[in-house]
Amino acid sequence: MQTRRTFTAFFSYAHHDADTDPQLVEAFTVALEKRVNAKLTNARFIIWRDAEGLRTGDKWAQKLEEVVRSSDILIVLLTPRWIDSDFCRKEYLVFEEVEAARNVGEYIVPILARSIEKVEKYFTKDQTEVWARLSQRQYAKANAVKFLTLGEPGRTALIDDIAEDIEGRIELMCLALGSGPKVVK
């Protein structure tokens, strides 16, 4: 019996954005997970997210850092509130270390949900440093308001494009490891 490899993505998002547009976070976690899984055989893709939420003053739990470090892919729902969040930036920095240690490719998937350029001039030094590194990566544009007003076919097409990018990263990871799932084209 063939074993199935499970690929895990950590979904990094600001809880404020989830409170503001709960359908956005839900669509990107549930629908994206389904769309990626539709492209794989002999493998499974799951998205982990902190549904309970860390709040200001909470300790950044060891368990949360372990989940980030054990993830294959980091998906960033990029907004001004994400940049503002110390927790989100820490998730990114931890995964950036993981990605560098693997030395087999890039496994961070930024999704630009709200414009950053207008607030960039107000960034702290830490925010500027993370934004500078993150903005060098290719990202998908999924404006939150436009995304939420798209009909089902439009949302599906946008999510499917992102799923295609994630599937490509999984395929590269498998090639680097010398094994992996078959991909349905």
C-alpha positions in Angstrom: 0.0 0.0 0.0 1.4 3.4 -1.0 1.7 6.0 1.7 0.4 9.5 1.1 2.5 12.5 1.9 0.8 15.3 3.7 2.0 18.8 2.8 1.1 21.5 5.4 0.8 25.2 4.8 0.8 27.7 7.7 -1.7 30.5 7.0 -0.4 33.7 8.4 -3.0 36.5 8.7 -4.0 39.3 11.0 -7.0 38.5 13.2 -8.3 42.0 12.6 -8.6 41.1 8.9 -10.5 37.9 9.8 -12.8 39.9 12.1 -13.3 42.5 9.4 -13.8 40.1 6.5 -14.4 36.6 7.9 -15.4 35.3 4.4 -12.0 36.3 3.1 -10.0 34.1 5.5 -12.5 31.3 5.2 -12.4 31.3 1.4 -8.6 31.3 1.4 -8.2 28.5 3.8 -11.1 26.2 2.9 -11.4 26.8 -0.9 -7.6 27.0 -1.4 -7.0 23.8 0.4 -9.7 22.1 -1.8 -8.3 23.5 -5.0 -4.7 22.4 -4.3 -6.0 18.9 -3.2 -7.8 18.6 -6.6 -4.4 18.9 -8.3 -2.7 16.1 -6.3 -2.7 12.3 -6.2 -1.0 10.2 -3.6 -0.7 13.3 -1.5 -2.7 15.6 0.7 -2.5 19.3 1.4 -3.8 20.9 4.5 -3.8 24.5 5.7 -3.2 25.3 9.4 -4.3 28.6 10.9 -4.5 30.0 14.3 -8.2 30.0 14.7 -8.2 31.0 18.3 -5.8 33.9 18.0 -3.0 35.2 20.0 -3.6 38.6 21.5 -1.3 41.4 22.5 0.5 40.4 25.7 0.2 36.7 25.0 3.4 34.7 24.9 4.2 33.5 21.4 3.5 29.8 22.1 6.2 27.3 21.6 3.6 25.1 19.9 2.8 27.8 17.3 6.5 28.2 16.5 6.7 24.4 16.1 3.8 24.5 13.7 5.4 27.2 11.6 8.8 25.3 11.6 7.2 22.0 10.6 5.1 23.6 7.7 6.1 23.0 4.1 4.7 26.3 2.9 3.8 29.7 4.4 0.8 31.5 3.0 0.7 35.2 3.9 -2.5 37.2 3.7 -0.7 40.5 3.2 -2.5 43.6 4.5 -1.5 46.7 6.5 -2.7 44.9 9.6 -0.5 41.9 8.8 2.5 44.2 8.7 1.3 45.8 11.9 1.2 42.5 13.8 4.3 41.5 15.7 3.0 37.9 15.6 2.6 37.8 11.9 6.0 39.3 11.3 7.5 36.7 13.7 5.8 33.9 11.8 7.3 35.2 8.6 10.8 35.5 10.1 10.7 32.0 11.6 9.6 30.5 8.3 12.2 32.5 6.4 14.8 30.7 8.5 13.2 27.3 7.7 13.2 28.1 4.0 16.8 29.2 4.0 17.9 26.1 5.9 16.1 23.8 3.4 18.1 25.5 0.6 15.8 23.9 -2.0 13.6 26.7 -3.2 11.1 29.4 -2.1 8.0 28.3 -0.2 6.4 31.5 0.9 3.2 32.4 -0.9 2.2 36.1 -0.4 -1.4 37.1 -1.2 -1.8 40.9 -1.3 -5.3 41.5 0.0 -5.0 45.2 0.8 -2.7 47.9 -0.6 0.4 48.5 1.4 2.0 51.4 -0.5 -0.1 54.1 1.2 0.9 53.2 4.7 4.5 52.2 3.9 5.8 55.7 5.0 4.5 55.0 8.6 6.3 51.7 9.0 8.7 51.1 11.9 12.2 49.8 11.2 11.1 46.2 11.9 8.1 46.5 9.6 10.2 48.1 6.9 12.7 45.3 7.0 10.1 42.6 6.7 8.2 44.4 4.0 11.4 44.9 2.0 12.1 41.2 2.0 8.5 40.2 1.4 7.9 42.6 -1.4 10.8 41.1 -3.4 8.7 37.9 -3.8 6.2 37.4 -6.5 2.8 37.7 -5.0 -0.8 37.1 -6.0 -3.1 40.2 -5.9 -6.5 39.4 -4.3 -7.9 42.8 -3.2 -10.2 41.9 -0.3 -13.2 44.1 -1.3 -13.0 43.0 -5.0 -12.5 39.3 -4.0 -15.6 39.4 -1.7 -17.7 41.0 -4.4 -16.6 38.5 -7.1 -19.1 35.9 -8.1 -18.3 32.2 -7.5 -16.6 31.7 -10.9 -14.3 34.7 -10.4 -13.4 33.6 -6.8 -12.7 30.1 -8.0 -10.5 31.3 -10.9 -8.4 33.5 -8.6 -8.1 30.8 -5.9 -7.2 28.3 -8.6 -4.3 30.5 -9.9 -2.9 30.6 -6.3 -3.5 26.8 -6.0 -1.5 26.3 -9.2 1.4 28.2 -7.6 1.2 26.1 -4.4 1.0 22.9 -6.4 4.2 24.0 -8.3 6.0 24.6 -5.0 4.9 21.1 -3.8 6.2 19.6 -7.1 9.6 21.4 -6.7 9.8 20.3 -3.1 9.2 16.7 -4.2 11.9 16.9 -6.9 14.4 18.3 -4.4 13.6 15.4 -2.0 13.6 12.8 -4.8 10.0 11.7 -4.2 6.5 12.9 -4.1 3.0 13.0 -5.4 1.8 12.7 -8.9 0.3 16.0 -10.0 -3.0 16.0 -12.0 -2.7 18.4 -14.9 
